[in-house]
Each structure stands twice: as C-alpha cells, then as structure tokens.
C-alpha cells in the first residue's frame, strides 16, 4: 500500500509561489490593463515559468477571478455587520457601515481598479461582476434586514439594499475618491450623512 506523502515545506512553497503570481498579476493589470497582459508577462514578473503560472493559478481569466475572490475574503464584512447588529440606532448603524465599506474599498482599491478596467475586455465580464458584487450586496442586505427588524426603515428590505449599494457600493467610493479626488475621510463622512438623510426622509 502506497502511503501519500505530505510535505509542509512543499505546501508552503506552493502557496508562496501562488501568492507571488497573484501579486505580479495585480501589478501588471494595474499598470498595463487586463487586455494587454499575457500569462508570459505574469510569469516574467513573478520570476517563474509560464507553465508554473498555469499549474499554480490557472489561466489569465482564472487568475483575475482568484484576485477578486481573495480581495472579497479579506474585506471581512462580517465584522462590520456584527457591529451593526449590536445597535438599534439608524445613524450609528449607517456610520458603522460607512466605516466598514470605506476600509474594504480603501484596502482593496487596486483590485477594484483592476476589476473596472478588466470588465470590458474579460471574456466573461458579467460573471466576474456578479462574483465581485454578490457577497458585497449580501452583506448590505444583512444590514437592511437588521434595520427592518428594528423598525428603522420606511421601505422594504430589497429597496433598502439597493439604496445601501447606491450609497456604499464600489461606484460611490470610486466616484468620490478616484474621479473627484476626495479624501477617504471626507467621502466616509459625506456618504454616511447622505445615507442617514435618505433613510430619514
């Protein structure tokens, strides 16, 4: 009977290689645009062979999906929603939501820019966008359900989720910070204020 062999060192080396590949891809996608980057480019940047890129992280399309998935996993929306569940005050809840979504968008801004740039050129842009927004919108829906349970909403949960996405989704932060040049602090304060105004009028 052949016993399978597991090497912690080998597993760590593989994880490090994959991390280097994804980091190289983000840098290249940011600098050159998704459409202009090849797997060979990523391999060169990561200092590995192209076949290593395919075996460790997949095709260029799969690499972008991995980048987005990891950014979503690192955003830690659960911590924000847990904080919000502990309050029964609308303004406090929306202020906490502004802070939590600000942190996620600020730390992941490079990936967000890669995502926006890649959508027109990606072979399955609609699926990529759905992957990127589903968990984000689900977290906002959790907040809307909490506000509804506390009888703080004058609209239904689905409409409230849409309003929260309008106020705190990718587009809101990107418009104010990247396109208009606002500071993250100013954007956070203003978006929180606007959300409170919307939900109380």
C-alpha positions, 0 to 999 in steps of 0.5 A: 500500500502506497502511503501519500506523502505530505510535505509542509515545506512543499505546501508552503512553497506552493502557496508562496509561489501562488501568492507571488503570481497573484501579486505580479498579476495585480501589478501588471493589470494595474499598470498595463490593463487586463487586455494587454497582459499575457500569462508570459508577462505574469510569469516574467514578473513573478520570476517563474515559468509560464507553465508554473503560472498555469499549474499554480493559478490557472489561466489569465481569466482564472487568475483575475477571478482568484484576485477578486475572490481573495480581495472579497475574503479579506474585506471581512464584512462580517465584522462590520455587520456584527457591529451593526447588529449590536445597535438599534440606532439608524445613524450609528448603524449607517456610520458603522457601515460607512466605516466598514465599506470605506476600509474594504474599498480603501484596502482593496482599491487596486483590485477594484481598479483592476476589476473596472478596467478588466470588465470590458475586455474579460471574456466573461465580464458579467460573471466576474461582476456578479462574483465581485458584487454578490457577497458585497450586496449580501452583506448590505442586505444583512444590514437592511434586514437588521434595520427592518427588524428594528423598525428603522426603515420606511421601505422594504428590505430589497429597496433598502439594499439597493439604496445601501449599494447606491450609497456604499457600493464600489461606484460611490467610493470610486466616484468620490475618491478616484474621479473627484479626488476626495479624501477617504475621510471626507467621502466616509463622512459625506456618504454616511450623512447622505445615507442617514438623510435618505433613510430619514426622509 
